[in-house]
Amino acid sequence: MMRAFTMIRWARFQGLLLLCSSLTRAVQYGKNHAPVERDEELVAANFLDTDETLLSPAFSNPKSVLPGFANGTDGPTDDATLDRFVRSIAERNSWAHYKVADFTSEEGRPFPYVVLSSPSPHGSKKPKLRVWIQGGVHGNEPAGDQAVLALLGKLDADPKWRAGLLSRLDITLVPRYNPDGVAYFQRELASNLDPNREHTKLAREMSRGHKRLLSAFSPHITVDMHEFTGTRPAGAGGVYKHGMDALIAAGKNLNTHADIRNISEALFAAGIAERIAEKGFRSDPYFTGASATADIVLDEAGSDAKSGRNNYALAQSITILCEVRGIRLADQHFQRRVATALNMAGAILDIALENVDEVYETVEGAITKFIQSNDPIVLTDFPNPITRAINFINRTSGALAQVPVTFLSTTPTTANATRARPEAYLIPRTWSPLAARLRDSGVAVETLPQGYRGPAEALVVRTASVARGYYEGAVQVTVTTELTQKDEVVLPPGSFRVSSRQKNAALAFVVLEPENIDSYVRFNLVPVEVGDEYPVFRIPREGV
């Protein structure tokens, strides 16, 4: 009975996504500020400043804080201040390498970042873990980029900690993923698309640039720093507000190898929660929802590949989403917000170093297993309902409470549609934009100078449902298909072959299998109707 309830709720949730354009507020060009919703005094008493020293511009140089930060129209730190801070640390330290990406934002802003690396001590040949940490994906979540800067400041000020980390880790810090959004203090890009829903359709050149930069580094561990809205009333009569400092999530998509998903949850997500609790911060697994009803139902972080957390994990990387309570608060609790985020990032680095050989061997081993695997591709899945307690604050008393809720758990999800893994996909030259997107994502795509002639599998569209509104700039299409065998498919020279025996093949699975909720078909990049043959073909594996 509960499983039926879960699937119905999940289907309704997915349906709401298709209708969201008619339900969201109108936007303008720039300065789409979220309204400020400060915590009342009773609630705020649970989010006091800490004694943590924060060595980032907003705290080391308070005069640099922009005046609009107090009223929710600006973040604290402009691009010039951020760049000076990063550059100054790099100029005086051989272990910090200042760089600027070879692409710009939609409005032409640069992307400074820093690579932290030291020679291995005593000529050690032990391999290093590659760790990627980014902030500022959403422009109105300033604790994310400020925490990345505070982490850099802490590494500069603590040579013993830094030396230990860099003896076995190479770290890339990208403090500000979305500088246009920060400039306008809005969640979205300048084009009003959500950068964290861009990871499969890659509609904007900036999104593709970030993909190329990330895939070139090929991290074993990827960390994405965000803030969440914790001010919305929940429970009967809206008696509660979110009581946690942090929400934590690992990659959930089942096409990420199980060994990576397991170590992400058991070692990293659980370890972060335990370590920040020791510092006095409260956390829960990342979720959305919190209706003002007696029976609270929450959706744990989903498995959708369009969001960064899952997309990064599909490159067979341990991926952790770090969220702190902060959207709509303007500058309220900012010291605690940044301290929370800094401690989350620090915990990840410490866990990685303390378990460096296990982490390295698990990720590299999982990549090998994934490449050799004949496991089927998961097309769609659904969560599983459990009862668990979540941190809330009673708005009338200010008391913290562990409130039991129905939690639609995605740790893990349950697959409800799969398809055999092919040996390779074939993409006609006509559809070269798909090949370009895949290459930008880090997928190896072979160009066939002689084309292709031979047998292949084809997918024929049996049902197609077109959404009634836009979602992230696209009218989405939901399809079902039937697999058919073709004795001969003929493709012209310059067509493409995508092998499934590669590290990043799962990134191809989720976009090339049309039933996936974030596929190229779903985002209407490949328009199809009932009866059409889908113009991406599959070479089956022998014996599968």
Secondary structure as UniProt FT lines:
FT   HELIX           2..19
FT   HELIX           20..22
FT   HELIX           41..44
FT   TURN            45..46
FT   HELIX           57..60
FT   HELIX           62..64
FT   HELIX           67..71
FT   HELIX           79..91
FT   TURN            94..95
FT   STRAND          96..100
FT   TURN            106..107
FT   STRAND          112..116
FT   HELIX           121..123
FT   STRAND          129..134
FT   TURN            139..140
FT   HELIX           142..157
FT   HELIX           159..166
FT   TURN            167..168
FT   STRAND          169..174
FT   HELIX           179..184
FT   TURN            190..191
FT   HELIX           195..197
FT   TURN            199..201
FT   HELIX           205..217
FT   STRAND          221..229
FT   HELIX           236..238
FT   STRAND          240..242
FT   STRAND          246..250
FT   TURN            254..255
FT   HELIX           258..263
FT   HELIX           264..269
FT   HELIX           270..278
FT   TURN            279..280
FT   STRAND          283..285
FT   STRAND          287..288
FT   STRAND          297..300
FT   TURN            305..306
FT   HELIX           308..313
FT   TURN            314..316
FT   STRAND          318..327
FT   TURN            330..333
FT   HELIX           334..354
FT   HELIX           356..372
FT   STRAND          377..394
FT   TURN            395..397
FT   STRAND          400..419
FT   STRAND          424..427
FT   HELIX           429..431
FT   HELIX           432..440
FT   TURN            441..442
FT   STRAND          446..448
FT   TURN            449..450
FT   STRAND          452..471
FT   TURN            472..473
FT   STRAND          474..491
FT   TURN            493..494
FT   STRAND          495..499
FT   TURN            503..504
FT   HELIX           505..512
FT   TURN            514..515
FT   TURN            517..518
FT   TURN            520..524
FT   TURN            530..531
FT   STRAND          537..539
FT   TURN            542..543
//
